[in-house]
Amino acid sequence: MISQANRNTMTGLSEQEAIARLKRDGYNELPSAQARSLWSIAWETVQDPIFLLLLGGGAIYWILGDLQEALILLGFVLFIMGISLYQEGKTERALEALRDLSSPRALVIRDGQRQRIAGREVVRGDLLVLAEGDRVPADAIVLECTNFSTDESLLTGESIPVRKVAAAGNEEMARPGGDGLPFVYSGTLVVQGQGVARVREIGARTEMGKIGKALQTVQPEATPLQQEMTRLVGRLFGIALSLCVTIVAIYGITRGDWLKGVLAGITLAMAILPNEFPVVVTIFLALGAWRISQKQVLARRTSAVETLGSATVLCVDKTGTLTLNQMSVQQLYPYPHAATAYDVALHAREPLPEAVHELVEFCILASQRDPFDPMEKAFKQLGDRYLAHTEHLHQDWNLLREYPLSPDLLAMSHVWQSADGQRYEIAAKGAPEAIADLCHFTPPQLEALAAQVREMSERGLRVLGVAKASLLEAPPPFLPPHPSLDPVRLPEQQHDFPFQFLGLVGLSDPVRPTVAAAIQECYSAGVRVVMITGDYPGTAQAIARQIGLMQMGPILTGAELDRMSEADLQQCIQSTNVFARAVPEQKLRLVNALKAQGEVVAMTGDGVNDAPALKAAQIGIAMGQRGTDVARESAALVLLDDDFSSIVQAVKLGRRIFDNLRKAMAYLLAIHIPIAGMSLIPVVFKLPLVLLPVHVAFLHLIIDPACSIVLEAEPAEATAMQRPPRHPKEPLFGRETLALALWQGMGIMAIVLAIFVIALERGQGELDARALTFTTLILANLALILSERSSARLNLKVLRSPNSALWWVIGGGLVFLALALYVPALRHLFSFSFLHPIDIAICLAGGAISLLWFEQLKSLHRRH
């Protein structure tokens, strides 16, 4: 242990010094795949099939001697590239923000204050506070530690953890391996105890940096949604290629003009190639993860973004998630002096009675000297307020040994040596039944203790027992003598100390003000909430009442859970929403039982022991503030503020993302039908071509941002949290969605085809017919975008919902259309004629009929 004098100087770096070192040495990260540059995004964009087809069309026009048409196509290449760069840049910025957030977190001391920062922001000289479950963010020298061990198998291959000691002085860093070293290494895991270490090396200069470059080659798996898109795109691509070859052959054979046949084939390929589908999925998932992070939930895996909207059960811890994790001591029950518990809050302005002084003293001795745990902070604050300058606070005592909590015994003990070296005291705290076990309570004593614990827990208090032992006292007659009960050779287990029960402590932890409303929102959305806590059933029941948690069946305790068979648990899990006195290891069994019932489970956790349950749940949610790195690495989501209401907001966003993605896909499918139809029908029936490559390129100026920017930015549906969760295996394109998109597309095609045929029948000529048809197609396209914004009927409320990208796309589309129709040079390039007011009225009527058709289809779809 480090001396008290040195401890007082451990203020760490100042914030200004840390910033200066960060600028000088760079970020604490391994060399990895860098964010894509503007040039790399541009190169990927140029390789897109649409751009290759545009370039091919431009080359053919060049060969035909039509230089203007060739140049305009190349102009479209540059313009669409600009839109693609904007979309990809936005996605890349979202991913970069997520990379910053998903960097392993580190607890450091700066300006004398503990603060949690991204691991990549740790600098040389930082003081790291490390505890069980943390991932070490940098190579460092240990300044002080208690029962400190790390798993270095990642670096050394050693199968067992290695013990760490505090450095005797300013030692040089040594290679990892073996017990007794005062050094910790980046990437290793703290498996026991706690310590403070000063950073020596960061980034590529760490031991991990020297050997860890293989991590750069790891590629993320495709999500189920991306796999579905890959299958869909593969099928559509095959169909599109077959149709294109057929069109070229038909045109060449029937009209004898193979170059124009190739142009017709290129136009059809541009119209129906499904290149937007995978792009849209990638953009939606990336921006969706970024949007969720704005709600204080970090999506570490994109699969979680897909699954969030399907969650049917939220399994949550009580402490810190449903409550504020700001504990204060509410009641003290000294044993056996008091008939009733002493209420600290009720007598806040009065000094503590002498009867409870020893109880508070040993609460503090059983805690860390500089506590991080909210419970232990509450004990320290109580002592500082009421026992300052008394003989009950022992800042100068020396901690000899710490006995940590274990699954078998929910109690921990500290062995202290007094400053004069004459006294040796052991302080224990933990679950009342565990402390009673250490004190060898008789059955009548256990019954009386249980009654008092029940009375305190029914007030919503978390109850702990406290005990003490002294090595100078002879053990009671009922304890066997132990040969190692002396300060030199301390026993291996807490049971060997002659403990004396001191009493009970009741702590209150206020419920978060947002939780009750969030739970009601879950119930409206068909999502069940299950509370899992280590507290007593009475405490759990009191909290459940405060937050409005439905209790369909009786509370189940961890002990009862252990006695249950799998069949009994399957029966019980259907009606039990509160689990008390549960340990982290039991969460995995609960997750598996719920999954066996067909539930989609979201499970929260913060400790090392929570990792299996977090991995097993479809949506593992780790705590960002109090959670361990092991939990965060096992989870799909990280709750940055540890607040339950943030989980509910993330579920709502998950539903919004999937809804908007489905709208975008339906829109893409619907709008490609009339484009493909108007490219194919004139060739088959020997009519003048309606769409040339330049027209399809123009349409893509509207289609691409509409599906990837406009519809992605749509706010959640008003009914998003008023309907049951969707089935996780429900495809993006179900039969109903597919049918709706097909009917929408067929409706547009019927309207524009009718206008095209009537114009030709009236003898208006090819240019007139093309201008009328294309203008109607553009207006119908804009009407489809408006209609797809909401599954409800289009109204002023929907139109007023914030989405600036929508009006930019609609306004830009109309302005470009007006320029193409009324600027002579552009009109010539698009092969249009001048449209008169009556022509525009016909086109507007076609667009209006399209909108009415879409709205009627939506009504039929909702009724069905």
ZAMARGU-4260 file (C-alpha; in steps of 0.2 Angstrom, whole numbers, plus 5000, padded with zeros to 4 digits):
<rodrens>
0) 5000/5000/5000 | 5006/5018/4996 | 5008/5029/5011 | 4995/5042/5016 | 5006/5056/5012
5) 5009/5050/4994 | 4990/5047/4993 | 4986/5065/4996 | 4998/5070/4981 | 4989/5059/4969
10) 4979/5073/4960 | 4984/5066/4943 | 4987/5077/4928 | 4978/5094/4925 | 4966/5094/4911
15) 4977/5107/4901 | 4992/5096/4903 | 4982/5081/4897 | 4977/5090/4882 | 4995/5096/4878
20) 5001/5078/4880 | 4987/5071/4869 | 4992/5084/4855 | 5010/5079/4857 | 5009/5060/4858
25) 4993/5056/4849 | 4979/5045/4853 | 4980/5029/4864 | 4975/5017/4850 | 4983/5004/4839
30) 4986/5007/4821 | 4970/5002/4813 | 4959/5004/4797 | 4958/5023/4796 | 4942/5033/4792
35) 4940/5033/4773 | 4946/5049/4764 | 4936/5059/4752 | 4946/5052/4738 | 4943/5034/4743
40) 4924/5037/4745 | 4925/5045/4727 | 4934/5030/4720 | 4921/5018/4727 | 4907/5029/4721
45) 4914/5029/4703 | 4914/5010/4704 | 4896/5010/4707 | 4886/5001/4692 | 4875/5016/4689
50) 4891/5027/4686 | 4899/5014/4675 | 4883/5013/4665 | 4882/5032/4663 | 4900/5032/4657
55) 4896/5018/4645 | 4881/5028/4638 | 4892/5044/4637 | 4905/5034/4627 | 4891/5028/4615
60) 4884/5045/4612 | 4902/5051/4609 | 4904/5037/4596 | 4888/5042/4588 | 4894/5060/4587
65) 4882/5067/4599 | 4895/5077/4610 | 4882/5087/4619 | 4872/5071/4625 | 4889/5064/4630
70) 4894/5079/4640 | 4878/5080/4649 | 4879/5062/4655 | 4896/5065/4661 | 4889/5081/4670
75) 4877/5070/4679 | 4891/5058/4684 | 4899/5073/4693 | 4883/5079/4700 | 4877/5062/4707
80) 4895/5059/4713 | 4893/5075/4724 | 4877/5068/4731 | 4885/5052/4735 | 4900/5060/4743
85) 4888/5070/4754 | 4878/5054/4759 | 4894/5044/4762 | 4902/5058/4771 | 4888/5059/4783
90) 4888/5040/4786 | 4907/5041/4789 | 4905/5055/4802 | 4892/5045/4811 | 4904/5030/4811
95) 4918/5041/4817 | 4907/5047/4831 | 4903/5030/4836 | 4921/5024/4835 | 4925/5038/4848
100) 4911/5032/4859 | 4915/5014/4858 | 4933/5016/4863 | 4935/5006/4879 | 4932/5018/4894
105) 4945/5022/4907 | 4943/5029/4924 | 4957/5042/4927 | 4961/5055/4941 | 4963/5072/4934
110) 4964/5089/4944 | 4961/5078/4959 | 4944/5071/4952 | 4940/5054/4945 | 4932/5055/4928
115) 4928/5042/4915 | 4935/5045/4898 | 4937/5036/4881 | 4952/5024/4882 | 4960/5032/4867
120) 4961/5049/4876 | 4972/5042/4890 | 4989/5050/4890 | 5006/5046/4897 | 5007/5051/4915
125) 4988/5049/4918 | 4983/5040/4934 | 4972/5025/4931 | 4959/5018/4943 | 4958/5000/4940
130) 4945/4988/4948 | 4939/4970/4945 | 4932/4968/4927 | 4941/4983/4919 | 4951/4982/4903
135) 4968/4990/4906 | 4969/5004/4893 | 4988/5007/4893 | 5005/5000/4900 | 5007/5007/4917
140) 5016/5005/4934 | 5006/5001/4949 | 5007/5014/4963 | 4995/5005/4975 | 4984/4990/4975
145) 4973/4978/4985 | 4972/4960/4981 | 4976/4964/4963 | 4977/4951/4949 | 4976/4952/4931
150) 4974/4940/4916 | 4988/4943/4904 | 4984/4927/4893 | 4982/4939/4878 | 5000/4943/4879
155) 5009/4929/4888 | 4998/4914/4885 | 4998/4911/4904 | 4982/4901/4909 | 4980/4908/4927
160) 4979/4927/4933 | 4995/4935/4939 | 4997/4944/4956 | 5002/4962/4955 | 5011/4972/4969
165) 5014/4991/4971 | 5030/4998/4965 | 5044/5001/4978 | 5050/5016/4968 | 5052/5023/4950
170) 5055/5006/4942 | 5058/5003/4923 | 5044/4994/4913 | 5048/4975/4912 | 5040/4962/4900
175) 5024/4954/4905 | 5024/4937/4913 | 5024/4930/4931 | 5018/4935/4948 | 5024/4950/4959
180) 5027/4963/4945 | 5022/4981/4948 | 5016/4983/4930 | 5000/4981/4921 | 4998/4980/4902
185) 4986/4987/4889 | 4973/4975/4884 | 4974/4964/4899 | 4960/4961/4911 | 4958/4965/4930
190) 4951/4949/4937 | 4953/4953/4956 | 4955/4968/4968 | 4958/4986/4963 | 4973/4998/4961
195) 4980/5014/4955 | 4993/5015/4941 | 5002/5028/4932 | 5003/5027/4913 | 5020/5024/4905
200) 5016/5019/4887 | 5001/5021/4875 | 4996/5016/4858 | 5008/5007/4847 | 5022/5008/4860
205) 5013/4997/4872 | 5016/4978/4873 | 4999/4976/4864 | 5004/4988/4851 | 5020/4978/4847
210) 5011/4962/4844 | 4993/4966/4841 | 4993/4971/4823 | 4983/4956/4818 | 4967/4964/4825
215) 4967/4975/4810 | 4962/4961/4798 | 4946/4957/4808 | 4931/4961/4797 | 4913/4963/4805
220) 4900/4950/4800 | 4886/4955/4789 | 4869/4957/4799 | 4854/4946/4795 | 4846/4962/4787
225) 4862/4964/4776 | 4861/4945/4772 | 4843/4947/4766 | 4848/4962/4755 | 4862/4952/4748
230) 4850/4938/4743 | 4837/4950/4736 | 4850/4960/4726 | 4857/4945/4719 | 4841/4939/4712
235) 4836/4956/4705 | 4853/4958/4697 | 4851/4942/4688 | 4833/4947/4682 | 4839/4964/4677
240) 4854/4957/4667 | 4843/4945/4658 | 4831/4959/4653 | 4844/4971/4647 | 4852/4957/4635
245) 4834/4954/4629 | 4831/4972/4625 | 4847/4974/4616 | 4843/4959/4606 | 4825/4964/4602
250) 4830/4982/4597 | 4844/4977/4586 | 4835/4963/4577 | 4818/4972/4575 | 4826/4990/4571
255) 4843/4985/4565 | 4851/4999/4576 | 4862/4990/4588 | 4871/5005/4595 | 4854/5013/4600
260) 4849/4995/4606 | 4864/4996/4618 | 4858/5013/4624 | 4841/5006/4627 | 4849/4992/4636
265) 4859/5004/4647 | 4844/5014/4651 | 4834/4999/4656 | 4849/4993/4667 | 4850/5010/4675
270) 4832/5009/4678 | 4831/4992/4687 | 4848/4988/4693 | 4846/4986/4712 | 4862/4995/4717
275) 4853/5007/4729 | 4847/4993/4741 | 4863/4988/4749 | 4868/5006/4750 | 4852/5011/4759
280) 4854/4997/4772 | 4872/5002/4776 | 4867/5020/4778 | 4852/5017/4788 | 4861/5006/4800
285) 4876/5017/4802 | 4865/5033/4804 | 4853/5023/4815 | 4867/5018/4827 | 4873/5036/4827
290) 4855/5042/4831 | 4854/5029/4845 | 4870/5036/4853 | 4862/5053/4854 | 4850/5045/4866
295) 4864/5039/4877 | 4864/5022/4870 | 4880/5016/4861 | 4877/5002/4848 | 4893/4992/4847
300) 4885/4980/4834 | 4874/4985/4820 | 4863/4969/4823 | 4857/4977/4839 | 4850/4991/4829
305) 4840/4979/4819 | 4834/4969/4834 | 4829/4983/4845 | 4812/4986/4838 | 4808/4967/4841
310) 4812/4967/4860 | 4797/4959/4869 | 4806/4958/4887 | 4817/4971/4895 | 4826/4963/4910
315) 4834/4976/4920 | 4844/4978/4936 | 4836/4989/4950 | 4851/4999/4957 | 4857/5013/4945
320) 4846/5008/4931 | 4829/5010/4939 | 4836/5020/4953 | 4848/5035/4954 | 4862/5025/4962
325) 4864/5039/4974 | 4863/5030/4991 | 4861/5038/5008 | 4860/5029/5025 | 4842/5030/5030
330) 4841/5019/5046 | 4853/5011/5058 | 4848/4996/5069 | 4862/4992/5082 | 4861/4975/5089
335) 4855/4970/5102 | 4853/4987/5110 | 4838/4995/5100 | 4820/4990/5100 | 4817/5000/5084
340) 4829/5006/5070 | 4836/5024/5072 | 4830/5035/5057 | 4845/5045/5052 | 4834/5056/5040
345) 4821/5060/5053 | 4835/5066/5065 | 4846/5074/5052 | 4850/5089/5063 | 4854/5080/5078
350) 4870/5071/5083 | 4870/5052/5081 | 4867/5043/5097 | 4881/5034/5105 | 4873/5017/5102
355) 4875/5018/5084 | 4893/5025/5083 | 4902/5008/5083 | 4890/5002/5069 | 4894/5017/5058
360) 4913/5015/5062 | 4914/4997/5056 | 4903/5001/5041 | 4917/5012/5036 | 4931/5000/5040
365) 4922/4987/5030 | 4923/4999/5015 | 4937/5005/5003 | 4946/5020/5011 | 4943/5030/4995
370) 4926/5023/4990 | 4919/5022/4972 | 4904/5011/4976 | 4889/5022/4980 | 4885/5012/4995
375) 4902/5014/5003 | 4902/5033/4998 | 4886/5034/5009 | 4895/5026/5024 | 4910/5038/5022
380) 4898/5053/5020 | 4889/5048/5036 | 4905/5046/5046 | 4912/5063/5039 | 4896/5072/5044
385) 4893/5064/5062 | 4909/5056/5068 | 4923/5069/5062 | 4936/5072/5075 | 4931/5056/5086
390) 4940/5040/5090 | 4929/5031/5077 | 4937/5036/5061 | 4954/5028/5058 | 4963/5037/5043
395) 4980/5031/5050 | 4976/5013/5051 | 4984/5000/5039 | 4974/4988/5029 | 4982/4971/5030
400) 4970/4960/5020 | 4954/4961/5011 | 4942/4946/5009 | 4931/4949/4994 | 4913/4944/4991
405) 4910/4927/4983 | 4895/4918/4976 | 4895/4907/4991 | 4896/4921/5004 | 4889/4938/5000
410) 4900/4947/5013 | 4917/4955/5013 | 4929/4958/5026 | 4944/4970/5030 | 4958/4966/5042
415) 4966/4982/5050 | 4981/4986/5060 | 4980/5001/5072 | 4993/5015/5070 | 5002/5010/5086
420) 5002/4992/5080 | 4993/4985/5095 | 4976/4982/5089 | 4970/4971/5075 | 4951/4973/5070
425) 4941/4964/5057 | 4926/4973/5049 | 4913/4963/5039 | 4898/4969/5029 | 4886/4960/5017
430) 4869/4952/5015 | 4861/4951/5033 | 4860/4932/5031 | 4878/4930/5026 | 4884/4941/5041
435) 4872/4931/5052 | 4881/4915/5046 | 4898/4922/5050 | 4892/4926/5067 | 4884/4908/5069
440) 4866/4914/5074 | 4855/4902/5082 | 4837/4899/5074 | 4828/4911/5086 | 4841/4924/5082
445) 4839/4921/5063 | 4820/4923/5065 | 4821/4939/5074 | 4834/4946/5062 | 4823/4941/5047
450) 4808/4950/5055 | 4819/4966/5057 | 4826/4965/5039 | 4808/4962/5032 | 4802/4978/5041
455) 4816/4988/5034 | 4816/4981/5016 | 4797/4984/5015 | 4801/5003/5016 | 4811/5001/5000
460) 4828/5001/5009 | 4843/4991/5004 | 4848/4981/5020 | 4866/4976/5025 | 4873/4967/5040
465) 4889/4973/5049 | 4900/4963/5061 | 4917/4965/5069 | 4931/4953/5076 | 4947/4956/5085
470) 4962/4945/5085 | 4966/4950/5103 | 4950/4942/5110 | 4948/4924/5113 | 4936/4915/5102
475) 4919/4910/5109 | 4918/4893/5116 | 4907/4887/5102 | 4921/4891/5089 | 4935/4878/5087
480) 4952/4885/5090 | 4962/4890/5074 | 4981/4888/5073 | 4983/4903/5061 | 4972/4916/5070
485) 4985/4929/5072 | 4991/4944/5063 | 5006/4935/5055 | 4996/4921/5047 | 4979/4926/5043
490) 4966/4913/5039 | 4960/4909/5021 | 4942/4912/5024 | 4931/4924/5034 | 4922/4910/5043
495) 4938/4907/5054 | 4936/4924/5063 | 4926/4925/5079 | 4913/4938/5072 | 4902/4948/5083
500) 4886/4955/5075 | 4884/4974/5077 | 4868/4978/5068 | 4859/4982/5052 | 4861/4997/5040
505) 4846/5003/5029 | 4851/5013/5013 | 4839/5022/5002 | 4841/5024/4983 | 4829/5036/4975
510) 4820/5030/4959 | 4824/5039/4944 | 4810/5052/4940 | 4809/5046/4922 | 4806/5027/4925
515) 4788/5026/4929 | 4783/5035/4913 | 4795/5024/4903 | 4788/5008/4910 | 4770/5013/4905
520) 4777/5017/4888 | 4784/4999/4887 | 4767/4992/4892 | 4759/5002/4879 | 4771/4995/4866
525) 4768/4977/4871 | 4785/4976/4880 | 4786/4967/4897 | 4798/4973/4910 | 4807/4961/4922
530) 4816/4968/4937 | 4831/4958/4944 | 4839/4964/4960 | 4851/4957/4973 | 4840/4966/4987
535) 4827/4958/4998 | 4810/4954/4991 | 4802/4967/5002 | 4814/4981/4995 | 4810/4974/4977
540) 4791/4975/4980 | 4792/4993/4987 | 4802/4999/4972 | 4790/4989/4960 | 4776/4999/4967
545) 4784/5015/4966 | 4788/5013/4947 | 4772/5005/4942 | 4779/4988/4938 | 4766/4975/4935
550) 4768/4959/4946 | 4758/4946/4938 | 4764/4932/4950 | 4774/4931/4967 | 4792/4938/4968
555) 4804/4924/4965 | 4821/4923/4975 | 4838/4917/4969 | 4837/4903/4981 | 4820/4897/4975
560) 4827/4899/4957 | 4841/4887/4961 | 4829/4874/4968 | 4818/4874/4952 | 4819/4862/4938
565) 4819/4869/4920 | 4801/4864/4918 | 4796/4873/4933 | 4805/4888/4928 | 4797/4888/4911
570) 4780/4888/4919 | 4785/4901/4932 | 4794/4913/4920 | 4778/4917/4911 | 4770/4926/4926
575) 4785/4932/4937 | 4791/4950/4934 | 4802/4952/4949 | 4817/4942/4955 | 4825/4946/4971
580) 4841/4940/4980 | 4847/4935/4963 | 4865/4934/4959 | 4873/4938/4941 | 4876/4920/4937
585) 4857/4917/4938 | 4854/4929/4924 | 4860/4917/4911 | 4847/4904/4916 | 4833/4918/4916
590) 4838/4923/4898 | 4838/4905/4892 | 4821/4902/4900 | 4813/4918/4892 | 4821/4914/4875
595) 4814/4896/4876 | 4797/4905/4877 | 4800/4914/4861 | 4804/4930/4869 | 4816/4943/4862
600) 4826/4947/4877 | 4835/4963/4881 | 4846/4961/4897 | 4856/4974/4907 | 4872/4970/4916
605) 4888/4978/4923 | 4899/4965/4931 | 4911/4952/4925 | 4898/4938/4930 | 4885/4946/4919
610) 4895/4943/4903 | 4887/4926/4899 | 4870/4933/4900 | 4874/4948/4890 | 4880/4937/4876
615) 4866/4925/4877 | 4852/4939/4876 | 4847/4945/4859 | 4851/4962/4865 | 4864/4963/4879
620) 4865/4980/4887 | 4880/4985/4897 | 4881/4999/4910 | 4892/5013/4903 | 4896/5022/4920
625) 4897/5008/4933 | 4899/4993/4921 | 4915/4984/4918 | 4924/4983/4902 | 4921/4964/4901
630) 4902/4968/4902 | 4904/4981/4889 | 4913/4970/4877 | 4900/4956/4879 | 4886/4968/4876
635) 4878/4974/4859 | 4873/4990/4867 | 4881/5001/4880 | 4870/5012/4891 | 4880/5028/4893
640) 4870/5036/4907 | 4864/5019/4915 | 4846/5026/4914 | 4831/5014/4910 | 4822/5027/4901
645) 4836/5028/4888 | 4833/5010/4884 | 4815/5013/4881 | 4820/5028/4869 | 4832/5016/4860
650) 4818/5003/4858 | 4807/5017/4850 | 4822/5023/4839 | 4824/5004/4834 | 4806/5004/4828
655) 4808/5020/4819 | 4824/5014/4810 | 4815/4998/4804 | 4799/5007/4799 | 4809/5020/4789
660) 4820/5007/4781 | 4805/4998/4776 | 4797/5014/4769 | 4814/5017/4759 | 4814/5000/4752
665) 4796/5000/4747 | 4799/5017/4739 | 4813/5010/4729 | 4804/4995/4723 | 4788/5006/4718
670) 4797/5019/4709 | 4808/5007/4699 | 4792/4998/4692 | 4787/5013/4681 | 4805/5017/4676
675) 4808/5000/4671 | 4791/4998/4662 | 4793/5014/4652 | 4810/5008/4647 | 4804/4991/4642
680) 4787/4994/4634 | 4791/5006/4620 | 4805/4994/4614 | 4793/4979/4614 | 4779/4988/4605
685) 4790/4998/4593 | 4785/5015/4601 | 4797/5030/4602 | 4809/5028/4617 | 4802/5038/4632
690) 4818/5037/4644 | 4836/5039/4638 | 4851/5038/4650 | 4850/5056/4654 | 4832/5055/4660
695) 4836/5040/4672 | 4851/5050/4678 | 4840/5064/4682 | 4828/5053/4691 | 4842/5046/4702
700) 4846/5064/4708 | 4829/5063/4716 | 4828/5044/4721 | 4845/5043/4729 | 4844/5056/4742
705) 4825/5053/4744 | 4828/5035/4750 | 4844/5037/4760 | 4842/5055/4767 | 4824/5060/4767
710) 4816/5044/4773 | 4830/5040/4785 | 4827/5057/4794 | 4808/5054/4796 | 4802/5055/4814
715) 4795/5040/4822 | 4777/5036/4818 | 4764/5042/4831 | 4759/5024/4834 | 4777/5017/4835
720) 4776/5013/4854 | 4757/5009/4853 | 4759/4992/4844 | 4766/4975/4848 | 4784/4972/4844
725) 4787/4965/4827 | 4793/4947/4825 | 4812/4946/4823 | 4811/4934/4808 | 4799/4945/4799
730) 4807/4950/4783 | 4809/4968/4777 | 4799/4964/4762 | 4784/4954/4769 | 4770/4949/4757
735) 4759/4964/4762 | 4773/4977/4760 | 4778/4969/4744 | 4760/4969/4737 | 4758/4988/4742
740) 4774/4993/4734 | 4770/4983/4718 | 4752/4991/4717 | 4760/5009/4720 | 4772/5006/4706
745) 4759/4999/4694 | 4748/5013/4698 | 4761/5026/4693 | 4766/5016/4677 | 4747/5015/4672
750) 4745/5034/4674 | 4761/5039/4664 | 4759/5025/4651 | 4741/5032/4648 | 4747/5050/4646
755) 4761/5044/4634 | 4749/5033/4623 | 4736/5047/4622 | 4749/5060/4618 | 4755/5049/4603
760) 4737/5045/4598 | 4733/5064/4597 | 4748/5066/4586 | 4758/5077/4598 | 4774/5069/4592
765) 4788/5061/4601 | 4795/5076/4610 | 4778/5082/4617 | 4774/5064/4623 | 4791/5062/4631
770) 4790/5079/4640 | 4772/5075/4646 | 4777/5058/4652 | 4793/5062/4660 | 4785/5077/4669
775) 4771/5066/4676 | 4783/5053/4681 | 4793/5066/4691 | 4777/5073/4700 | 4771/5055/4704
780) 4788/5052/4711 | 4788/5067/4722 | 4770/5062/4727 | 4776/5045/4732 | 4790/5052/4743
785) 4776/5063/4752 | 4765/5048/4754 | 4779/5036/4760 | 4783/5048/4775 | 4769/5040/4785
790) 4759/5025/4786 | 4744/5036/4791 | 4734/5047/4780 | 4744/5062/4773 | 4738/5077/4783
795) 4745/5094/4788 | 4752/5087/4804 | 4763/5075/4794 | 4768/5089/4782 | 4773/5100/4796
800) 4784/5087/4804 | 4802/5092/4804 | 4812/5086/4789 | 4822/5099/4780 | 4830/5086/4768
805) 4812/5083/4761 | 4809/5101/4755 | 4827/5102/4748 | 4824/5086/4737 | 4806/5091/4732
810) 4811/5110/4729 | 4827/5104/4720 | 4818/5092/4709 | 4805/5104/4704 | 4818/5118/4700
815) 4828/5106/4689 | 4812/5100/4680 | 4808/5118/4676 | 4825/5121/4670 | 4825/5105/4659
820) 4808/5111/4652 | 4810/5129/4649 | 4829/5132/4646 | 4831/5129/4627 | 4848/5121/4628
825) 4843/5109/4642 | 4826/5106/4633 | 4836/5101/4618 | 4848/5089/4628 | 4833/5081/4636
830) 4823/5079/4619 | 4808/5088/4626 | 4796/5100/4618 | 4789/5116/4626 | 4775/5112/4638
835) 4760/5124/4638 | 4750/5128/4654 | 4737/5115/4649 | 4751/5102/4647 | 4757/5106/4665
840) 4739/5105/4671 | 4738/5087/4663 | 4754/5082/4672 | 4748/5090/4689 | 4732/5080/4687
845) 4742/5064/4684 | 4753/5068/4700 | 4737/5071/4710 | 4729/5055/4704 | 4745/5046/4709
850) 4744/5053/4727 | 4726/5049/4729 | 4730/5031/4723 | 4744/5030/4736 | 4733/5036/4750
855) 4719/5024/4745 | 4731/5009/4745 | 4737/5014/4762 | 4719/5014/4769 | 4716/4997/4762
860) 4732/4991/4769 | 4729/4997/4786 | 4711/4990/4786 | 4718/4973/4780
</rodrens>
